[in-house]
Each structure stands twice: as C-alpha cells, then as structure tokens.
Amino acid sequence: SEPEKLPASVRNNASLTHQYLGELEAYFEQCILEEAQISSSNVPGDFLLMPDMFKSLDMRKSIE
C-alpha cells in the first residue's frame, strides 16, 4: 500500500515486489521463531534449534 517504501529494484515490478514481500515475511517469521527458542530454552548460551529442513546433511553431521 506504500510503494515508495519498497526498494527501487522491486518497486515497479509486481513479480519482484511479491517475491520481496514473501522473503521479508519469511525473515521476520524466522526472527520470531528464534526469539521464542531463546526465551524458552533451558540450554545456556546462544544455542538455537534449527529444523532439519533448514540444514544440509553435512551441516547436521558437523553440528552433532
């Protein structure tokens, strides 16, 4: 509703605007998830649980 607040690179392109807004929403959802994990975690430090779908097999093995 306020196109002037969009980055110039997506402002006049409906497809890019839609993609940008979707990625922005996903980013904030991830921030909320991480904040919830931090506030409810009993694990000391900055350890965050990450759903397996976001980690590659190699990454999972190196973390474990």
C-alpha positions as MATLAB code, in Angstrom:
seq = 'SEPEKLPASVRNNASLTHQYLGELEAYFEQCILEEAQISSSNVPGDFLLMPDMFKSLDMRKSIE';
ca = [
       0.000    0.000    0.000;
       3.063    2.270    0.282;
       5.171    1.534   -2.810;
       7.547    4.415   -2.061;
       8.863    2.381    0.897;
       9.872   -0.541   -1.334;
      13.430   -0.799   -2.664;
      13.751    0.816   -6.096;
      14.850   -2.523   -7.569;
      11.409   -4.085   -6.942;
       9.095   -1.066   -6.798;
       7.682   -1.135  -10.351;
       7.676   -4.894  -10.880;
       4.721   -6.820   -9.428;
       6.517  -10.166   -9.560;
       9.658   -8.879   -7.818;
       7.558   -6.978   -5.271;
       5.635  -10.160   -4.442;
       8.885  -12.136   -4.078;
      10.464   -9.408   -1.937;
       7.485   -9.202    0.408;
       7.382  -13.001    0.722;
      11.067  -13.141    1.619;
      10.656  -10.287    4.083;
       7.763  -12.084    5.773;
       9.796  -15.315    5.979;
      12.696  -13.389    7.529;
      10.514  -11.931   10.276;
       8.863  -15.302   10.933;
      12.345  -16.792   11.407;
      13.261  -13.954   13.812;
      10.117  -14.653   15.844;
      10.898  -18.386   15.908;
      14.467  -17.758   17.075;
      13.308  -15.327   19.762;
      10.800  -17.913   21.018;
      13.516  -20.569   21.112;
      15.871  -18.291   23.028;
      13.266  -17.270   25.577;
      12.044  -20.827   26.199;
      15.400  -22.598   26.052;
      16.967  -24.157   29.119;
      20.250  -24.533   27.260;
      22.878  -21.997   28.350;
      24.440  -19.789   25.718;
      23.207  -18.821   22.299;
      22.256  -22.299   21.089;
      19.348  -22.283   18.653;
      17.409  -25.293   17.481;
      17.079  -25.367   13.733;
      14.532  -27.534   11.939;
      16.170  -30.294    9.920;
      14.613  -28.961    6.725;
      16.905  -25.897    7.003;
      20.115  -27.877    7.428;
      22.067  -29.877    4.901;
      23.099  -33.416    5.814;
      26.748  -32.346    6.109;
      25.803  -29.464    8.359;
      23.712  -31.719   10.611;
      26.601  -34.176   10.935;
      29.114  -31.448   11.784;
      26.783  -29.964   14.422;
      26.046  -33.329   16.022;
];
